[in-house]
Amino acid sequence: MGEQRLRIERLDPYTEDTGILSQVHALLARRHAEAWPEDPATTYDEVVRDLRSTPAFVGKRRWVAWKGARVVGYASVALPETQDNRHLADGSLYVLPEERRKGVGSRLLTEIATAARADGRRLLLDGTDADIPAGEAFAKAVEAKPGLKLSISQLELAQVDRDLIRRWIEQAPTQAFELGVWLGPYPEEDLPAIIALREVMNTAPREDLDVEDFHWTPEHLRQVEQALADAGEERWTLYCRHKPSGELAGYTEVYWSPEHPERLGQGDTGVMPAYRRRGLGKWLKAAMLERVFAERPQVERIRTGNAGSNAPMLKINRELGFRERKRITVWQAELGTVEARLNGERAPS
C-alpha cells in the first residue's frame, strides 16, 4: 500500500462531531504525555473543554493534519484582536513522533503563515519544550531565533518548609499593608485598579522578544473569566493593599481544576514598583500557600514558569522549594523568513 496522502483541514471545536474531536483528543493526549509523562492521562472532556474555552479577543484558529482516517498533527495560531502587538502571530503545532520529518509540520506551519499574512502580521512566535527536542530542530530549520527562555519549576507540597512560610508571614509589613482575596471573578467596582495592578506584569523580563506592553480592558478580563468557567477552572487571587493610600500594591494568582486535584498552576505574581523591596512578594506567596494547605489539601504539587532572567522571582521560588522541571524556549521569526524557508528559498537578508 502506498503512502497515504496528507490533508489539512480547519478545525472548529464548537461544531465538529465527536468522532473528529476524539481523534484530536488522542493526538493532544499524546502531546501532554510526551511533555509531562508523570501526569495522569488527559481526558476527552478536558481536551474539548480546553478547545472551547478560548477568550474571543485571542483570535484563535486551528487546523488538523490527516493521513487517511487518522489525525497526525495539530496547529493553532492566535491573532490577538487588541490594540497592542498587532504585528504578532502566536503559533503552536504538534506532530506525532512517528510522523515527524515527513512534511507534516511544514504543511501546518504554512497554514499558520498564510493566516498571519492575511491578517497583516509580520512576526511569528512559538514555544518549544526541551523534553520534545524535535520542536527546537524545527524552529531552527525555519530560521527562528530564541527570544525568551523560561524555567518551568515544580514545588512538592510535602517538602515545603512550613516554618519558613510562617516566618515570611510574621515578617510582613502589616502596619502599612493588608491582604485580601478575590475568589473567581474580579469585583466590578475594583476593575480600573485591578487593570493597573495586572499591567505590572509588563515589567517582567521579556529578554529579546519583539513584544510590546499588553494593556488590559474590562472586556478582556471578563472574557478570560468566562473561559475559566467554561474550562471548569477556579482562580484564586490574593492581593495586597497599601493602607494609607488604599492603592493595590501587589497580587498573586493560582489556578485549580477538580479534574486534576493533585496539581495547582501558579499564575502571575507581581508587586507595583513603588512598593517593592518590602517583602510583599514573599508575603503573598507564603499566604497563598497557607490557604492552599488549609482549603485544598488534595494538592500535591504546584507548577510555575519564570523567565530565566527573572532573578528576584526565581530567588523567592527557590527558597520556597521550587525546583526546575524543564526549560521552554519562545522563538520568534520574521514572517517573510518563514515563508521563504517553507518555499525552499533563501531567507531574505
C-alpha positions in Angstrom: 0.0 0.0 0.0 1.4 3.4 -0.9 1.9 6.3 1.4 -1.3 7.9 2.5 -2.0 11.4 1.2 -1.7 14.2 3.8 -4.6 16.6 4.0 -5.0 19.7 6.2 -8.4 20.8 7.4 -9.6 23.7 9.6 -10.9 22.7 13.0 -13.9 24.3 14.7 -14.1 22.7 18.1 -17.6 24.1 18.6 -19.1 22.4 15.6 -17.1 19.2 14.9 -18.6 15.9 15.6 -17.5 13.5 18.4 -15.5 11.3 16.0 -13.3 14.1 14.9 -12.9 15.5 18.4 -11.9 12.1 19.6 -9.1 12.0 17.1 -7.9 15.4 18.2 -8.1 14.3 21.8 -6.0 11.2 21.1 -3.3 13.4 19.5 -3.3 16.1 22.2 -3.2 13.5 24.9 0.0 12.1 23.2 1.4 15.6 23.3 0.7 16.0 27.0 2.1 12.6 27.8 5.3 13.4 25.9 5.7 16.7 27.8 4.5 15.5 31.2 4.9 11.7 31.4 4.4 11.8 35.2 0.8 13.2 34.9 -2.4 11.3 34.7 -3.8 10.8 31.1 -5.6 13.8 29.6 -9.3 13.0 29.2 -11.6 13.7 26.2 -13.8 16.1 28.2 -10.7 18.0 29.4 -9.4 18.5 25.9 -12.7 19.5 24.4 -13.4 22.0 27.2 -10.0 23.5 26.7 -10.5 23.8 22.9 -13.9 25.5 23.6 -12.8 27.9 26.2 -10.6 30.4 24.4 -11.4 34.1 25.0 -12.7 35.7 21.9 -10.1 38.5 21.8 -7.3 35.9 21.4 -8.4 35.3 17.8 -7.6 31.6 17.8 -7.6 29.5 14.6 -6.9 25.8 14.4 -6.0 23.1 11.9 -5.6 19.3 11.9 -3.4 17.2 9.6 -5.0 13.9 8.5 -3.4 10.8 7.0 -6.3 8.6 6.0 -8.7 8.4 8.9 -6.1 9.4 11.5 -5.1 12.8 12.8 -1.3 13.1 12.8 -0.8 16.8 13.5 -2.4 19.8 15.0 -1.7 23.5 14.8 -3.2 26.8 16.1 -2.4 30.4 15.8 -3.5 33.3 18.0 -4.1 36.6 16.2 -4.9 38.9 19.1 -7.7 41.3 18.5 -6.2 44.0 20.6 -4.7 47.5 20.2 -1.3 46.2 21.2 1.1 43.7 19.4 -0.7 43.9 16.1 2.5 42.6 14.5 2.4 39.3 16.3 1.0 35.9 15.4 1.4 33.3 18.2 1.6 29.8 16.7 1.7 26.3 18.1 2.0 23.0 16.4 2.5 19.3 17.3 3.1 16.3 15.1 3.0 12.7 16.3 6.6 11.3 16.9 6.2 8.6 14.2 5.1 11.2 11.6 7.9 13.8 12.1 10.3 14.7 9.3 7.7 13.8 6.7 6.5 17.3 5.9 3.5 17.4 8.3 4.9 20.3 10.4 5.8 22.3 7.3 2.3 21.9 5.9 0.8 23.0 9.2 3.2 25.9 9.5 2.2 27.0 6.0 -1.4 27.4 7.2 -0.2 29.5 10.2 1.9 31.7 8.0 -0.9 32.2 5.5 -3.4 33.2 8.2 -0.8 35.6 9.7 -0.1 37.2 6.3 -3.8 37.6 5.6 -4.2 39.4 9.0 -1.3 41.8 8.4 1.1 40.2 10.9 4.9 40.2 10.4 6.3 38.2 13.3 5.7 34.6 14.3 6.1 33.3 17.9 6.2 29.7 19.1 7.3 27.9 22.2 9.3 24.6 22.3 9.7 22.2 25.1 13.2 20.9 26.0 11.6 17.5 26.6 10.5 17.4 22.9 13.7 18.3 21.1 12.1 17.9 17.7 10.5 21.3 18.3 13.8 23.1 18.6 15.1 21.5 15.5 12.1 22.6 13.5 12.3 26.1 14.8 16.0 26.3 13.7 15.1 24.9 10.3 12.8 27.9 9.6 15.5 30.3 11.0 13.6 31.3 14.1 15.7 32.9 16.9 15.3 32.3 20.6 13.6 35.3 22.2 12.8 34.2 25.8 14.0 31.2 27.9 11.6 30.1 30.6 12.3 28.0 33.6 9.3 25.7 34.4 9.5 24.8 38.1 7.6 22.5 40.4 7.0 22.6 44.1 6.2 19.4 46.0 4.0 20.5 48.9 5.0 17.6 51.1 8.5 19.0 51.1 7.6 22.7 51.9 9.3 24.1 55.0 6.2 25.2 56.9 8.3 27.1 59.4 9.7 29.3 56.6 6.2 30.0 55.4 5.2 31.2 58.9 8.3 33.3 59.2 7.6 35.1 56.0 4.1 35.8 57.1 5.2 37.0 60.5 7.8 39.4 58.9 5.1 41.0 56.7 4.7 44.8 57.0 1.2 44.6 58.3 1.1 48.1 59.8 1.2 49.6 56.3 -0.4 46.8 54.2 -3.2 44.3 54.3 -4.2 41.2 52.4 -7.4 40.5 50.6 -8.7 37.7 48.3 -10.9 37.5 45.2 -12.3 34.1 44.6 -13.3 33.8 41.0 -14.3 36.9 39.0 -12.9 40.3 40.0 -15.3 42.8 41.7 -16.8 45.3 39.2 -16.0 48.3 41.4 -12.3 47.5 41.5 -11.7 46.8 37.8 -9.8 50.0 37.0 -7.4 49.4 39.9 -7.1 45.7 39.0 -6.2 46.6 35.4 -3.5 48.9 36.6 -2.3 46.2 39.0 -2.2 43.4 36.4 -0.2 45.6 34.0 2.7 45.5 36.4 3.5 42.2 34.6 4.6 44.4 31.7 7.7 45.0 33.8 8.6 41.2 33.9 11.6 40.3 31.7 10.9 39.7 28.0 14.5 39.3 27.2 14.9 39.5 23.4 11.2 39.2 22.4 9.9 41.8 20.0 6.8 42.2 22.1 5.0 45.4 23.2 3.4 46.0 26.6 -0.1 44.5 26.8 -2.9 46.7 28.1 -6.0 45.0 29.6 -9.6 46.2 29.2 -12.6 45.2 31.3 -13.9 43.2 28.4 -10.6 41.2 28.2 -10.8 40.4 31.9 -14.4 39.2 31.7 -13.7 37.1 28.6 -10.8 35.4 30.5 -13.1 34.7 33.4 -15.8 33.2 31.2 -13.1 31.0 29.6 -12.0 29.8 33.0 -15.6 29.0 33.9 -16.1 27.1 30.6 -13.0 25.1 31.3 -14.1 24.3 34.8 -11.1 26.0 36.4 -11.0 28.0 39.6 -8.9 31.1 40.1 -7.8 32.5 43.5 -6.3 36.0 43.6 -4.6 37.1 46.7 -3.9 40.9 46.7 -2.0 43.3 49.0 -3.4 46.8 49.6 -1.5 49.9 50.9 -3.5 51.0 53.9 -2.6 54.8 53.9 -3.4 55.3 50.2 -5.8 52.5 49.5 -3.8 51.5 46.5 -3.3 47.9 45.3 0.3 47.1 45.8 0.7 43.5 44.6 -1.0 40.2 43.8 -0.5 36.5 43.2 -2.9 34.1 41.4 -3.3 30.3 41.3 -5.5 28.1 39.2 -7.0 24.7 40.1 -9.2 22.2 38.3 -11.2 19.4 40.0 -10.3 17.2 37.0 -6.7 17.2 38.3 -7.0 18.0 42.0 -3.4 16.9 42.7 -1.8 19.9 41.0 -2.1 23.7 41.0 -1.0 26.2 38.5 0.8 29.3 39.8 -0.1 32.3 37.6 1.2 35.9 37.9 2.9 37.3 40.9 3.7 41.0 40.7 4.4 44.0 43.0 4.0 47.6 41.9 7.4 49.3 41.5 6.7 51.8 44.3 6.1 49.0 46.8 9.0 46.7 46.0 11.8 45.6 48.5 9.3 45.4 51.4 8.8 41.7 51.4 5.4 41.8 49.8 6.2 39.1 47.2 7.3 36.7 49.9 4.2 37.6 52.0 1.8 37.0 49.1 3.4 33.7 48.1 3.5 32.4 51.7 -0.1 33.4 52.5 -1.3 31.8 49.3 0.4 28.5 50.2 -1.2 28.6 53.7 -4.6 29.0 52.0 -3.8 26.1 49.7 -2.8 23.9 52.7 -5.9 24.7 54.6 -8.5 24.6 51.7 -7.0 22.4 49.0 -5.3 19.6 51.0 -5.5 17.3 47.9 -3.0 19.5 46.0 0.4 17.7 45.9 2.4 20.0 43.6 2.4 23.5 42.1 3.9 24.4 38.7 5.0 27.8 37.6 7.1 29.4 34.9 9.5 32.3 35.0 11.9 34.0 32.6 15.4 32.6 33.2 16.5 36.2 33.8 13.8 37.0 36.4 16.3 36.7 39.3 14.1 38.2 42.1 11.1 35.8 41.5 13.3 32.8 40.9 15.1 33.5 44.2 11.7 33.5 46.1 10.6 30.3 44.3 13.9 28.5 45.0 13.7 29.5 48.7 10.2 28.0 48.8 11.5 24.8 47.4 10.5 25.1 43.7 12.9 23.0 41.5 13.3 23.4 37.8 11.4 20.6 35.9 12.1 21.7 32.3 13.0 24.6 30.0 10.7 26.2 27.5 12.1 28.5 24.7 9.9 31.1 23.0 11.2 31.5 19.4 10.5 34.4 17.0 10.8 34.6 13.3 10.0 37.2 10.7 7.1 36.0 8.6 9.0 36.6 5.3 11.9 34.4 6.5 9.5 31.6 7.4 7.7 31.8 4.1 10.9 31.7 2.2 12.1 28.6 4.1 8.8 26.9 3.6 9.1 27.6 -0.2 12.7 26.2 -0.2 14.1 29.7 -0.9 17.0 31.5 0.8 15.6 33.7 3.6 15.7 37.4 2.9 18.7 39.2 4.3 
